[in-house]
Amino acid sequence: MTAPTIRFGLSALTAIAVAVALAGCVANSQRADAAALSVESTADDCVLSSTSAPSGTVAFDVTNSTDIATEFYLLADDGLRIVGEVENIAPGAPRTLTLALQPGEYFTVCKPGMIGDGVGRAAFTVTDSGSTVEPTGDEAQRLDAAAANYVAYVKDQVAQLVPATRAFLDAYRAGDDDTARSLYATSRAYYERIEPVAESFGDLDPSIDFREADVAEGDEWTGWHRIEKDLWPPADSGYVALTADERSYFSDLLTTDTQALFDAVYATDYSVTIDAISNGAIGLLDEVASGKITGEEEIWSHTDLWDFQGNLEGARVAYEGVRDIVEPGDPELVGTLDAEFAELEAQLATFGSLESGFTYYDDLTTDQVKGLADGVNALAEPLSRLTAALVD
């Protein structure tokens, strides 16, 4: 399979590298009172001068020892939310990421080539310096910072989706169905976390992720679920397996559509509005309620709980990005959402994880499905009020 053509551009938003939920609004330039750490991005590692720093202003001075552009990320304790990032670091051209950090646990990672999972992911601890770390700037700046960090998160997920999809399709093209089946659900998690973004680009989501039942008569069915059916053919239905040429054809289409999604979110003018972030969180939980809980999303593979986890993680990231903006005006709503997210996450964790695998959906009992549905409903109601609380 020909690898996707990856194109990069400088995002106008990356100058605001601050997560409102976890850090104060600090411009991406080093302050005199910052704790300074050096970061070296190599081909296979991300080496920091220290794995900890006191809370307050911290400056990461990043050098690139490779021969291609690289990125540096500081991630939250879940390994998903982006606290700060600096991209397009050219070889021999150091860049500095300056953040105001609260005490807590984080992760650092470098990404040579600006695609994939990155290298040298390591724990990073911010100790309590005793100084109060407060967000600075007016509300408009905080909203801009939240939007900028959500864009960075979306780009990171799509950058990981591209090689994950490539590995899955390489196995599928080669007829290595066991490997393809093992990669199917985990590869899709990157997409499931940011599905509303794909939906915002018109025809991309239907091409990538439509179920057979969603396709209008006369339209061609393509994407992940077309391949899913071929990997888990329904028994006793007369299903005819795809030929090698047909496998290549549908793989090419999914490669092209995934590349188009990558290009769209990496365009220099790509941005999101603050209400799109909160509505995205609501939309992701709606995805769980409309497809995953019913078992209709992964009707042949029965990997619905993997999708459920991806949707839930994406909704949590979107919510956390605006949480501290909403809290002063509606602390009761924030308290409820914190509790309901934690409850549903704990409930889902009883069935497995993305790393270890989940229970297949057709192995769940009726009571287990009802319990998950009740948990989704308990979170959906307060989450539906998030946008109103944010923009009022």
C-alpha positions as CSV (number, residue, x, y, z in Angstrom):
1,M,0.0,0.0,0.0
2,T,1.2,3.5,-0.8
3,A,1.7,5.4,2.4
4,P,-0.5,8.5,2.7
5,T,1.0,11.8,1.6
6,I,1.4,13.9,4.8
7,R,1.5,17.6,4.5
8,F,2.2,20.0,7.3
9,G,1.5,23.7,7.8
10,L,2.1,26.2,10.6
11,S,-1.1,26.6,12.5
12,A,-1.9,30.2,13.5
13,L,-3.4,28.8,16.7
14,T,-0.3,27.1,18.1
15,A,1.1,30.2,19.6
16,I,-1.5,29.8,22.3
17,A,-0.2,26.7,23.9
18,V,-2.1,26.6,27.2
19,A,-4.8,24.3,28.4
20,V,-7.3,26.3,30.4
21,A,-8.4,23.3,32.5
22,L,-4.9,22.7,33.8
23,A,-2.7,25.8,33.2
24,G,-2.9,29.5,33.2
25,C,-2.9,31.6,30.0
26,V,0.8,32.3,29.4
27,A,2.2,33.3,26.0
28,N,4.6,30.9,24.3
29,S,7.7,33.0,25.2
30,Q,10.0,32.5,28.1
31,R,9.4,34.6,31.2
32,A,12.3,35.7,33.4
33,D,10.9,33.9,36.5
34,A,10.3,30.6,34.6
35,A,11.8,27.3,35.7
36,A,13.8,26.4,32.6
37,L,14.2,22.8,31.4
38,S,15.9,21.6,28.3
39,V,14.3,19.0,25.9
40,E,16.2,17.1,23.2
41,S,14.1,15.5,20.5
42,T,16.0,12.6,18.9
43,A,14.9,10.0,16.4
44,D,13.8,7.6,19.1
45,D,13.7,9.5,22.4
46,C,12.5,12.7,24.1
47,V,15.1,13.6,26.7
48,L,14.4,16.2,29.4
49,S,16.9,17.7,31.8
50,S,14.5,16.9,34.6
51,T,11.4,14.9,35.1
52,S,9.9,17.4,37.5
53,A,9.4,21.1,38.1
54,P,7.8,23.3,40.8
55,S,4.3,24.6,40.0
56,G,4.2,28.0,38.4
57,T,5.8,29.2,35.2
58,V,7.8,26.4,33.4
59,A,9.8,26.9,30.2
60,F,10.7,23.9,28.0
61,D,13.6,24.8,25.7
62,V,13.2,22.2,22.9
63,T,16.1,21.3,20.5
64,N,15.7,19.0,17.5
65,S,18.6,16.6,16.8
66,T,16.9,14.8,13.9
67,D,16.8,15.7,10.2
68,I,13.1,16.3,10.1
69,A,10.6,18.6,11.8
70,T,9.5,17.5,15.3
71,E,6.9,18.4,18.0
72,F,7.0,18.5,21.8
73,Y,3.9,17.9,23.9
74,L,3.0,18.2,27.6
75,L,0.0,15.9,28.2
76,A,-2.4,15.8,31.2
77,D,-2.5,12.8,33.5
78,D,-4.8,10.9,31.2
79,G,-2.2,11.0,28.4
80,L,-4.8,12.5,26.0
81,R,-5.5,16.1,26.9
82,I,-2.9,18.5,25.6
83,V,-1.7,21.0,28.2
84,G,0.7,22.6,25.8
85,E,2.5,21.8,22.5
86,V,5.0,23.4,20.2
87,E,5.2,22.1,16.6
88,N,7.2,22.5,13.4
89,I,10.5,22.6,15.4
90,A,13.1,22.5,12.6
91,P,16.5,20.8,13.0
92,G,18.9,23.2,14.6
93,A,16.2,25.8,15.4
94,P,15.2,25.6,19.1
95,R,11.8,26.6,20.2
96,T,10.5,27.3,23.7
97,L,7.1,26.3,25.2
98,T,6.2,28.3,28.3
99,L,3.3,27.3,30.6
100,A,1.9,28.1,34.0
101,L,1.4,24.7,35.5
102,Q,-0.6,23.5,38.5
103,P,0.8,20.7,40.7
104,G,0.0,17.3,39.4
105,E,1.1,14.4,37.1
106,Y,1.7,14.9,33.4
107,F,3.4,13.2,30.5
108,T,6.0,14.5,28.0
109,V,6.5,13.2,24.5
110,C,8.2,14.2,21.3
111,K,6.9,13.5,17.8
112,P,9.6,13.4,15.0
113,G,8.0,13.8,11.7
114,M,4.9,15.2,13.5
115,I,2.9,12.0,13.1
116,G,2.1,8.8,15.0
117,D,2.3,8.1,18.7
118,G,5.6,9.9,19.3
119,V,8.7,8.8,21.1
120,G,10.1,8.9,24.6
121,R,6.8,9.3,26.4
122,A,7.6,9.7,30.1
123,A,5.9,10.8,33.3
124,F,6.5,14.4,34.4
125,T,5.6,15.7,37.9
126,V,4.8,19.2,38.9
127,T,5.4,19.6,42.6
128,D,3.6,22.2,44.8
129,S,5.7,25.3,45.1
130,G,3.3,26.9,47.5
131,S,2.5,29.6,45.1
132,T,-1.0,30.1,43.7
133,V,-1.2,29.5,39.9
134,E,-4.1,31.4,38.5
135,P,-5.1,31.9,34.9
136,T,-4.4,35.3,33.6
137,G,-5.9,37.3,30.8
138,D,-9.5,38.2,30.1
139,E,-12.3,35.8,29.2
140,A,-11.8,36.2,25.5
141,Q,-8.2,35.0,25.9
142,R,-9.2,32.0,27.9
143,L,-11.8,31.1,25.3
144,D,-9.2,31.4,22.6
145,A,-6.8,29.3,24.6
146,A,-9.4,26.6,25.0
147,A,-10.1,26.5,21.3
148,A,-6.5,26.4,20.4
149,N,-5.8,23.5,22.7
150,Y,-8.8,21.6,21.3
151,V,-7.5,22.1,17.8
152,A,-4.1,20.7,19.0
153,Y,-5.8,17.7,20.4
154,V,-7.8,17.0,17.2
155,K,-4.6,17.3,15.1
156,D,-2.8,14.9,17.5
157,Q,-5.6,12.3,17.2
158,V,-5.7,12.5,13.4
159,A,-1.9,12.3,13.2
160,Q,-2.1,9.0,15.1
161,L,-5.1,7.8,13.1
162,V,-3.2,8.0,9.8
163,P,-0.4,5.4,10.6
164,A,-2.8,3.2,12.7
165,T,-5.2,3.0,9.7
166,R,-2.2,2.3,7.4
167,A,-1.1,-0.6,9.6
168,F,-4.6,-2.0,9.7
169,L,-5.0,-1.7,5.9
170,D,-1.6,-3.2,5.2
171,A,-2.6,-6.3,7.0
172,Y,-6.0,-6.4,5.4
173,R,-4.6,-6.0,1.9
174,A,-2.1,-8.8,2.5
175,G,-4.9,-11.2,3.5
176,D,-3.5,-11.3,7.1
177,D,-7.0,-11.2,8.6
178,D,-6.0,-12.2,12.1
179,T,-3.7,-9.2,12.3
180,A,-6.3,-6.9,10.7
181,R,-8.9,-8.0,13.2
182,S,-6.6,-7.4,16.1
183,L,-5.9,-3.8,14.9
184,Y,-9.4,-2.9,13.9
185,A,-10.9,-1.6,17.1
186,T,-7.9,0.1,18.6
187,S,-7.2,1.9,15.3
188,R,-10.7,3.3,15.2
189,A,-10.4,4.7,18.7
190,Y,-8.5,7.8,17.4
191,Y,-11.4,8.5,15.0
192,E,-14.1,7.8,17.6
193,R,-12.5,10.5,20.0
194,I,-13.0,13.3,17.4
195,E,-15.9,12.0,15.3
196,P,-17.9,15.3,15.4
197,V,-14.9,16.9,13.7
198,A,-15.1,14.5,10.7
199,E,-18.9,15.1,10.6
200,S,-18.2,18.8,10.3
201,F,-16.5,18.2,6.9
202,G,-19.6,17.1,5.1
203,D,-19.1,13.8,3.2
204,L,-16.0,12.6,5.1
205,D,-17.8,10.9,8.0
206,P,-20.3,9.0,5.7
207,S,-17.4,7.8,3.5
208,I,-15.3,6.8,6.5
209,D,-17.8,5.5,9.1
210,F,-21.3,4.8,7.7
211,R,-22.9,1.6,8.7
212,E,-24.6,-0.5,6.0
213,A,-28.0,0.5,7.3
214,D,-27.1,4.2,7.0
215,V,-26.3,4.1,3.2
216,A,-29.0,5.4,0.9
217,E,-30.2,3.1,-1.8
218,G,-28.0,3.5,-4.9
219,D,-25.0,5.0,-2.9
220,E,-21.7,3.1,-2.6
221,W,-20.9,1.8,0.9
222,T,-17.3,2.4,1.8
223,G,-15.1,2.9,4.9
224,W,-14.4,1.0,8.1
225,H,-17.6,-0.9,8.4
226,R,-17.5,-2.1,4.8
227,I,-14.2,-3.8,5.7
228,E,-15.5,-4.9,9.1
229,K,-18.2,-7.0,7.4
230,D,-15.6,-8.7,5.2
231,L,-13.4,-9.5,8.2
232,W,-16.3,-10.8,10.3
233,P,-18.6,-12.2,7.6
234,P,-22.1,-12.9,8.8
235,A,-22.8,-16.6,9.1
236,D,-25.4,-18.4,7.0
237,S,-26.2,-15.3,5.0
238,G,-24.7,-16.1,1.6
239,Y,-22.1,-13.3,2.0
240,V,-19.5,-13.3,-0.7
241,A,-16.0,-12.3,0.5
242,L,-14.3,-9.4,-1.3
243,T,-11.6,-10.3,-3.8
244,A,-8.0,-9.1,-3.5
245,D,-8.8,-6.3,-6.0
246,E,-11.9,-5.3,-4.1
247,R,-9.9,-5.3,-0.8
248,S,-7.4,-2.9,-2.5
249,Y,-10.1,-0.7,-3.8
250,F,-11.8,-0.2,-0.5
251,S,-8.5,0.2,1.3
252,D,-7.5,2.9,-1.2
253,L,-10.7,4.8,-0.5
254,L,-10.3,4.7,3.2
255,T,-6.7,5.8,2.9
256,T,-7.8,8.7,0.7
257,D,-10.6,9.8,3.0
258,T,-8.3,9.5,6.1
259,Q,-5.7,11.7,4.3
260,A,-8.5,14.2,3.5
261,L,-9.4,14.4,7.2
262,F,-5.7,14.9,8.0
263,D,-5.3,17.7,5.4
264,A,-8.5,19.4,6.6
265,V,-7.5,19.7,10.3
266,Y,-3.9,20.6,9.4
267,A,-5.0,23.4,7.1
268,T,-3.6,26.8,8.3
269,D,-7.1,28.2,8.6
270,Y,-8.7,25.3,10.6
271,S,-10.2,26.5,13.8
272,V,-13.1,25.6,16.1
273,T,-15.6,27.8,18.0
274,I,-16.0,27.4,21.7
275,D,-19.6,26.2,21.4
276,A,-18.4,23.6,18.9
277,I,-16.2,22.1,21.6
278,S,-19.0,21.7,24.1
279,N,-21.4,20.6,21.4
280,G,-18.8,18.0,20.3
281,A,-18.8,16.6,23.8
282,I,-22.6,16.3,23.7
283,G,-22.4,14.8,20.2
284,L,-20.0,12.1,21.2
285,L,-22.2,11.0,24.0
286,D,-25.1,11.0,21.6
287,E,-23.0,8.6,19.4
288,V,-22.8,6.2,22.4
289,A,-26.5,6.4,23.0
290,S,-27.6,6.0,19.3
291,G,-25.1,3.3,18.2
292,K,-22.9,1.8,20.8
293,I,-25.5,1.0,23.5
294,T,-27.8,-0.6,20.9
295,G,-24.9,-2.8,19.5
296,E,-25.6,-1.5,16.0
297,E,-22.3,0.3,15.4
298,E,-20.1,-2.8,15.3
299,I,-22.8,-5.3,14.2
300,W,-20.3,-7.9,12.9
301,S,-17.2,-7.4,15.1
302,H,-19.1,-6.6,18.3
303,T,-16.3,-4.2,19.3
304,D,-18.8,-1.6,20.4
305,L,-17.2,-1.1,23.8
306,W,-13.9,0.0,22.2
307,D,-15.9,2.7,20.3
308,F,-17.8,3.6,23.5
309,Q,-14.4,4.2,25.2
310,G,-13.2,6.4,22.4
311,N,-16.3,8.5,22.4
312,L,-16.3,8.8,26.2
313,E,-12.6,9.9,26.2
314,G,-13.2,12.4,23.5
315,A,-16.2,13.8,25.3
316,R,-14.2,14.1,28.5
317,V,-11.4,15.9,26.7
318,A,-13.8,18.4,25.2
319,Y,-15.5,19.0,28.5
320,E,-12.2,19.4,30.4
321,G,-11.2,22.0,27.9
322,V,-14.0,24.3,28.9
323,R,-14.7,23.1,32.5
324,D,-12.9,26.0,34.3
325,I,-14.6,28.5,32.1
326,V,-18.0,27.2,33.1
327,E,-17.4,26.5,36.8
328,P,-17.5,30.1,38.1
329,G,-21.0,30.6,36.6
330,D,-22.4,27.1,37.3
331,P,-20.4,25.2,39.9
332,E,-23.3,22.8,40.5
333,L,-23.3,21.7,36.8
334,V,-19.6,21.2,36.9
335,G,-19.8,19.2,40.1
336,T,-22.5,17.0,38.6
337,L,-20.5,16.4,35.3
338,D,-17.4,15.6,37.2
339,A,-19.2,12.9,39.2
340,E,-21.1,11.5,36.3
341,F,-18.1,11.2,34.0
342,A,-16.2,9.5,36.8
343,E,-19.1,7.1,37.4
344,L,-19.5,6.1,33.8
345,E,-15.8,5.7,33.2
346,A,-15.5,3.4,36.2
347,Q,-18.5,1.4,35.0
348,L,-17.0,0.9,31.6
349,A,-13.7,0.0,33.0
350,T,-15.2,-3.1,34.6
351,F,-15.5,-4.5,31.1
352,G,-11.9,-3.9,30.1
353,S,-9.8,-1.2,28.4
354,L,-8.4,-0.1,25.1
355,E,-5.0,-1.6,26.0
356,S,-6.2,-4.9,27.3
357,G,-9.4,-5.3,25.3
358,F,-13.0,-5.2,26.2
359,T,-15.8,-7.7,26.5
360,Y,-17.4,-8.3,23.1
361,Y,-20.8,-6.6,23.0
362,D,-22.7,-9.8,22.2
363,D,-21.3,-11.3,25.4
364,L,-23.0,-8.7,27.7
365,T,-26.1,-9.6,29.6
366,T,-29.3,-7.7,29.3
367,D,-28.7,-6.3,32.8
368,Q,-25.2,-5.1,31.9
369,V,-26.4,-3.4,28.8
370,K,-29.2,-1.7,30.8
371,G,-26.6,-0.6,33.4
372,L,-24.4,1.0,30.8
373,A,-27.5,2.7,29.2
374,D,-28.5,4.1,32.6
375,G,-25.0,5.5,33.1
376,V,-25.0,7.2,29.6
377,N,-28.4,8.7,30.3
378,A,-27.3,10.0,33.7
379,L,-24.4,11.8,32.1
380,A,-26.2,12.9,28.9
381,E,-28.8,15.1,30.7
382,P,-26.3,17.5,32.5
383,L,-23.9,17.4,29.6
384,S,-26.7,18.6,27.3
385,R,-26.7,21.9,29.4
386,L,-23.0,22.5,28.9
387,T,-23.2,24.7,25.9
388,A,-25.8,27.0,27.4
389,A,-23.8,27.4,30.5
390,L,-20.7,28.2,28.4
391,V,-22.1,30.8,26.1
392,D,-24.6,32.5,28.4
